[in-house]
Amino acid sequence: MRRRALADNLGPLVDTLSNVVGILVIVLALTQIELGGALDRVLRRQAEQLAAEQDFVSSIPERQGALEARTEALAARGLRVDAEAVALADEILDAIDDLGPAARIDAEGVSEKLARLSTLRRENLDARRALDDRRVREDALRTVAKERVARLPDPRVERGLESWVLVRHGRVFPVDRKALFDAGTNALARLLKADASGGAFRQDEFESAALYLRKRRVGSDGFRWLLEPGRPNRVRLDWPPADRGIEPARLATSEVWRQWLARRRPGRDFVRFHVWNDSFEAYGTARQATEAAGLGAGWVGYTADSEYRIGLSFGTRPPEERDILVD
């Protein structure tokens, strides 16, 4: 039987195998180097983060000491310490202690929670103020005599400057009437390009002015004017939030009320009370305060669903001094 002849030269096969093995060795070496570098970076970042967290945790006793020192300073000054806020802060610090150094802080999540916490604190402060106002009013109502004597009006006409006090939502709103009307008059004159001679205006001009007044606040003391286009065209007084007013029981201690009264002079200034039917009790308290200051006054009433509106007129402005009905 004849043997099959085999090739004597195996050099090409050996070269190919050598090249493949060499490439695999190079790939393996590069992979090992890359994994070693990545592991070093991960370990270094973990060490840095762990050190930062340990620093934060170690600073907690110092912050607690600063908080206690501040609380003692407030108490020494006679200021009331908010026990609920202190208890909440203690709970937060205890929770941080329980997390330990292995806790991870999500910066974005913390920002959202801080914003939410700020909103809740503001709402809580508003609620506390409202509750304090209600308690003050309750205490004041307990001192009201069961039998009250009504004062008979004595209407007469006086000449002087008219000042406003608006009474609504059970609160008192002292207003600088001149500043309020000057702001509205000047804005409408500028928007409608009106002069002392008056003139006719297109309805679209009124609508454009109304849009401007809805976007920009034109007024005084938190009140602003809104233009209501129609036939006739009128302006309406828009109110600030109810808590901007003064609780009747706080009139005696209100700095806003004291300054408003100080700018009025008996015999020259007369008060016009605009009173809504939910606030007659507040009106009585404010009226007594103005009479105690020597200021003559009168009043006009409104129902709960009505607003103060006036028609538009252009021409020469009326004099500041006018005939005023007081009672």
Summary of the structure (lengths in Angstrom):
residues: 327
radius of gyration: 38.8
end to end distance: 146.3
largest distance: 150.4
contacts: 746
relative contact order: 0.10
helix: 54%
strand: 17%
